[in-house]
Amino acid sequence: MSELLVHRGGLHTTVQDIGRDGHYSLGIPPSGAMDQYSYRVANMLVGNPDGAAALEVTYVGPRIEFTDDRYVAVTGAEAAVTVNSEPVERWSTLTVRAGDVLDFAMLTAGARPYIAVSGGIGVDSYLGSRSTYTLTGLGGFQGRALKNDDRLPLGDDSVAPPTVGSTVPEKLRPTFPEVATLRTMIGLCSYRITDESMREFTEVPWKVTKDADRIGYRLRGGSLRFVDRKVPHGAGSDPANVVDLGYPIGSIQVPGGDEPIVLLNDAVTAGGYATVGTVVSVDRDTIAQTKSGDQVRFEPVDLDAALAARRDRRERLERTRESLRR
Amino acid sequence: MATTSVELPRARYDYGGDEFIFVELDEAMSLEANFKAMAITSVLREENIEGVIDICPSNASYLIRIDPDRVHPAELVAHLESLEQTVQPLAEDKTLHTRLVDVPVLYNDPWTHETLMRFRDRHQDPEASDLEYAARINGFGTVSQLIDALSGAPFLVTMIGFVPGLPFCYQMVPRDRQIEVPKYVRPRTDTPERAFGYGGAFAVVYPVRGAGGYQLFGLAPAPVFDLTQSLADFRDSIVFPRPGDILRYRSIDQTEFDAVRAEVEKGTFHYRIREYEFSPAHFLADPDGVNVELLEVLYR
C-alpha cells in the first residue's frame, strides 16, 4: 500500500506542481505551486524529478501518516514540523516508514509550507498537470483541498535516492521580511491612473487583506485617482472599467482605486477592470509567502531587471542542487 | 476595399511582467478590433513559435503568455508589430473558418428572476427587473422588443475567459444598434449556473454558479462548460465556445426549455452547429444582409 493517510487536512492543503500550461485562452489558469522556489527545492531534497506533484499547505498544516518507506522534505513557510511528535529539520531530506506521522505546529513566518514525498503525489494528471484548481474542481485530488480521512495515492518510489540529512544552507532559503518587496513592471492600463497616484502606488506599503487566496490577493493602503475620460464604447461607465481584456498572472487591477488585487496562480484570466502593472514572475514566490495582515511594496522595474531576476532564481536553484550533491 | 466604420489606432504593446505580452488594438470595442485580434492570433497559432505558451484573443486586444527563457519578449513584440502591418483581416479575400451555433435561451425565466430580486439593493433601479431597466435605458418600449433585438441578430464570441468557458459575446450589429447596460452597482454574490447575462456591450453565459455583476436576462438550458464531458459537444474539451464562434441566443419558451433540459440530463443533447466561412469585409459592408444569410445557413 503506498498512500498518504490524511488524519487532518489542514486549512487548505492542495496537490500542486509546476502548473497546467496552454489553456489560458479557455479561461483555465495554470494553477501550480505558488512559491515555485520552495516547491522545486522540496522535490530536489527527496530525489524527485522536476515537476513531481507535492502538497502546498496554507497557514495551518495537515497531519499525515505514511504507509511505506519514503523520503520526505518540508520547505517554504516556517513552522515546527514533527515526525511521531519528535521535532525534525525543515529544508532537509528526511526518511519515514510505514506508520510514521508527520505533523505541523502553528506557522511562525511565511504562509505556505511545501511537502514533497519521494515518488510524488500520484493523482492522475489532468490536461498535463496534477495541480488542483478548486474553483471548478479540476485536477489534483478530486479537484479539491484535502479533508480529514482522505487517502492520497503516491507515485512509484524508484527515484535517485538523495542523501539522508542533506540540508539546504540558510542563505539559499527564502526570507520573510516585514515588508515584502514585489518587483513590478508598471504598464498595461496604468494610463487610467494619474501620475501622482502611480507614484503613490509604488511608494506606500500595502496591507494584505483577509481576501487573499490562490486566485488573488486583495490589498489596502493607498487610494488611486483615475484620469477623467470619455468612456470608450463597450467599457462600462465606472472609472475603473476598460473593455474586458486578458489579465496576466501577477497583474494588479484596481477596482474602485483603493483595493488593488494581485492575480496569482488560479487567476481569473480576463475581465473589465484596469490593470496597472504586473508583479515579475519570480516575485510571485514572495507574495505567496505573505499572509493577511502582512505588508508588501511595489518596486518598479523594467524588462531587463525582470529577466535578470529569473536568471538569479535559476542560479539559486542550481546552487541548491549542487549543495545537496556534496 | 471594404468600407469600414472604425479606423483602428496604432496598437499599443506592453509587457505583463516577464511572462506576458499585452497588445491593445483599441481602447474601444468594435468588430474591426476583434477581427484584427482574431486574425493576428490565428496567424500566430499557425506559426507555432518556440516559447509561446498561450495565445489569447480578447475583445479589442490580445494577450500572449510566453516562456522568456525560450523566446525573448522584445523580439516577439517586434514580430507582433510586423504582424499588425501585414495581417489585414478586412481584405476582400480574407475569411475566418467559424461555427454558427444555435444557443437556446429562456429569457425572463423564473430562476434568474428569483436571483435578481434578492439583490435589488445592489442595482441601479431597484423598482424594475434587469430586463425592464435595460429596455428602458436602451429606448425599447417593452421588454419583449428588447428580447426580439437580442434574439434577432447573432453574437460573435470575442473572448473566452474570466473563468473556464465563459464566452464574451458582442452582437453583430452596427454600433448605433448595440445594446449597452452598466454592470450592477455592487456585484451579486450569487448567479445561477447557465445564466444569460449582459454587461457593457457584452452578453455572457455563466459557466458555473457564483458571484457576478452582469444584468440577468435569462437562463440557457444547455451548458457551456462540462467537466464530466458527458455530452457529445464536449468530447474534445470541457469548454464548448471558441473565440470566433457565431452564437444566436434564440428566445425559447418554457416547454422547449424543459425539453432541452431533459436531453441534457439524458446526455443526448447536442448544439445545432453549422461550419461557415465568414468574411469580415463582406459582413461590415452589409451586416443585416449577412445576418439573414447566417441564420438561413444555421437553420437550413
Chai-1 contact restraints between the chains, C-beta under 6 A:
chainA,res_idxA,chainB,res_idxB,connection_type,confidence,min_distance_angstrom,max_distance_angstrom,comment,restraint_id
A,D21,B,I53,contact,1.0,0.0,6.0,A-B,restraint_1
A,Y24,B,D54,contact,1.0,0.0,6.0,A-B,restraint_2
A,Y24,B,C56,contact,1.0,0.0,6.0,A-B,restraint_3
A,Y24,B,R65,contact,1.0,0.0,6.0,A-B,restraint_4
A,S25,B,D54,contact,1.0,0.0,6.0,A-B,restraint_5
A,S25,B,C56,contact,1.0,0.0,6.0,A-B,restraint_6
A,L26,B,I160,contact,1.0,0.0,6.0,A-B,restraint_7
A,L26,B,V239,contact,1.0,0.0,6.0,A-B,restraint_8
A,G27,B,I160,contact,1.0,0.0,6.0,A-B,restraint_9
A,G27,B,G161,contact,1.0,0.0,6.0,A-B,restraint_10
A,G27,B,V163,contact,1.0,0.0,6.0,A-B,restraint_11
A,G27,B,P164,contact,1.0,0.0,6.0,A-B,restraint_12
A,G27,B,G165,contact,1.0,0.0,6.0,A-B,restraint_13
A,G27,B,L166,contact,1.0,0.0,6.0,A-B,restraint_14
A,I28,B,P164,contact,1.0,0.0,6.0,A-B,restraint_15
A,T136,B,P164,contact,1.0,0.0,6.0,A-B,restraint_16
A,M185,B,Y15,contact,1.0,0.0,6.0,A-B,restraint_17
A,M185,B,G17,contact,1.0,0.0,6.0,A-B,restraint_18
A,G187,B,D14,contact,1.0,0.0,6.0,A-B,restraint_19
A,L188,B,D14,contact,1.0,0.0,6.0,A-B,restraint_20
A,L188,B,F22,contact,1.0,0.0,6.0,A-B,restraint_21
A,P232,B,E27,contact,1.0,0.0,6.0,A-B,restraint_22
A,P232,B,A28,contact,1.0,0.0,6.0,A-B,restraint_23
A,H233,B,A28,contact,1.0,0.0,6.0,A-B,restraint_24
A,H233,B,M29,contact,1.0,0.0,6.0,A-B,restraint_25
A,G234,B,M29,contact,1.0,0.0,6.0,A-B,restraint_26
A,G234,B,G200,contact,1.0,0.0,6.0,A-B,restraint_27
A,G234,B,A201,contact,1.0,0.0,6.0,A-B,restraint_28
A,G236,B,K183,contact,1.0,0.0,6.0,A-B,restraint_29
A,G236,B,G200,contact,1.0,0.0,6.0,A-B,restraint_30
A,S237,B,P182,contact,1.0,0.0,6.0,A-B,restraint_31
A,V243,B,M29,contact,1.0,0.0,6.0,A-B,restraint_32
A,V243,B,N59,contact,1.0,0.0,6.0,A-B,restraint_33
A,V243,B,A60,contact,1.0,0.0,6.0,A-B,restraint_34
A,D244,B,N59,contact,1.0,0.0,6.0,A-B,restraint_35
A,D244,B,F168,contact,1.0,0.0,6.0,A-B,restraint_36
A,L245,B,S58,contact,1.0,0.0,6.0,A-B,restraint_37
A,L245,B,S61,contact,1.0,0.0,6.0,A-B,restraint_38
A,G246,B,C56,contact,1.0,0.0,6.0,A-B,restraint_39
A,G246,B,S58,contact,1.0,0.0,6.0,A-B,restraint_40
A,G246,B,L63,contact,1.0,0.0,6.0,A-B,restraint_41
A,P248,B,G16,contact,1.0,0.0,6.0,A-B,restraint_42
A,P248,B,G17,contact,1.0,0.0,6.0,A-B,restraint_43
A,P248,B,F20,contact,1.0,0.0,6.0,A-B,restraint_44
A,G250,B,G17,contact,1.0,0.0,6.0,A-B,restraint_45
A,S251,B,G16,contact,1.0,0.0,6.0,A-B,restraint_46
A,V268,B,F162,contact,1.0,0.0,6.0,A-B,restraint_47
A,T269,B,G161,contact,1.0,0.0,6.0,A-B,restraint_48
A,A270,B,G161,contact,1.0,0.0,6.0,A-B,restraint_49
A,A270,B,F162,contact,1.0,0.0,6.0,A-B,restraint_50
A,G271,B,F162,contact,1.0,0.0,6.0,A-B,restraint_51
A,T278,B,G16,contact,1.0,0.0,6.0,A-B,restraint_52
A,T278,B,G17,contact,1.0,0.0,6.0,A-B,restraint_53
A,V280,B,G17,contact,1.0,0.0,6.0,A-B,restraint_54
A,V280,B,D18,contact,1.0,0.0,6.0,A-B,restraint_55
A,S281,B,G17,contact,1.0,0.0,6.0,A-B,restraint_56
A,S281,B,D18,contact,1.0,0.0,6.0,A-B,restraint_57
A,S281,B,E19,contact,1.0,0.0,6.0,A-B,restraint_58
A,L303,B,Y15,contact,1.0,0.0,6.0,A-B,restraint_59
A,A306,B,D18,contact,1.0,0.0,6.0,A-B,restraint_60
A,L307,B,D18,contact,1.0,0.0,6.0,A-B,restraint_61
A,R310,B,D18,contact,1.0,0.0,6.0,A-B,restraint_62
